[in-house]
Amino acid sequence: MVGSDEQDEAFGAAYGDDATLAVIAHGLLNSVSAIQMGAHALREGWDRMTLKQREDVLAVVTDQAAHVRGILQDMIRGLPAEVIRVLNELNREPAPEQ
C-alpha cells in the first residue's frame, strides 16, 4: 500500500509544485474549517451542550489545530536557514504595545 508521503511525492512529481501546493492548501482549509465550525458550535450552543459534547468538540478543534501546526512546521523546515533564523527571531520578540 502506498503511504501518504509517497502519494504526495508521486502527485508532486506528476503535476508539479502548483499541484502540491493545492493539495497542502486543501488540507489546511479542511482543518481550519473544522476549527471554525467547532468554535461556532461552542459559541452558539454552549448552554445547550452537555459536558461530553463540549469535550468532543474541543477534542476535534485541538486535533485539527495540531494537524495545521504540523503541516506548517513541515513547511518551515523546508525553508532556507536564513528565513528560519528570521522567523525564530520574530517569535522571540514581544508583541508591540497598542
N, C-alpha and C positions, 0 to 999 in steps of 0.2 A: 504494500500500500504506500502511496506517495504521501510524504509528510507535508505539513503546511509550509515549511521553509523551502522545500523542494518545489512545491507548487508555485510559490511566489517567485522563485528564481526562474523556473520554466516560463511562467507568464511574462516576467520582465524580459527574458531573452527573446521571446516570440514577438512581443508587442512594444518593447522599448520602455524608456523611463516614464513617458507620459502615462502609459497604462499602469505602471507600477504605482505611480503617484495617485492615480484614480482609485486603485484598489485600497491604498492606505487611507485616502480621504473618505472613502465609503465606510471603512471600518471605524474611523474616528467619528463620522457623522452618526453611525448607528449607536455607538456608545454614548455620545453626547445626547442623542435623542432619548435614550433610556434614562439618563441622569435628569434631563429636563422633565420628562414625564413623571419620574419619581418625586422630584421636588414639587411639581404641580399637585400630584396626588396628596402629598403630605400637607401642603399649604391649604388646599381646598377641603380636604377630608379628615384632617387631624382629629377633630372632635367625634367623628363617626367611626373612626378606625379603632380596632382592638389593638392591644399592645403587640400581639403576634403579627398583625397586618403591618403595623409601623416598622417592626423589626425586619419583616420580609422586604418591604420597600427600601429600607435603609441598607439592607444587605445587597440588593441589586445596585443601588447607587454607588455603594462602596466598591463593589466588584468592577463595575464599569469604569469608575474613576481610576482604579488601579490598572485596568486594561489600557486606558488612554495614556496614563503616565508611562507605562511600559513601552508603548509604541513611540512616544515622544523621546524617551530615554534612548531607545534603539536608534532613532533618527539622529539624535545629538551625538551619539558615539561615532557616527559616520562622518561628522563634520571635521574640517581641518583643525589641528591642535590649537591654532591661534584663536579661532572662533570659540572653541570650548573654553579657553582661558578667559576670554572676554565675558562669556556667559557666566562663568563661575564668579568673576569679579562683580558682575551685576547682582547676582544672588546674595552676595555678602554685604552690599551697600544698603543702609537703612532707607526706607521709603521716604521720599520728600514730604515735608510737612505741608499741610494745606491750610 
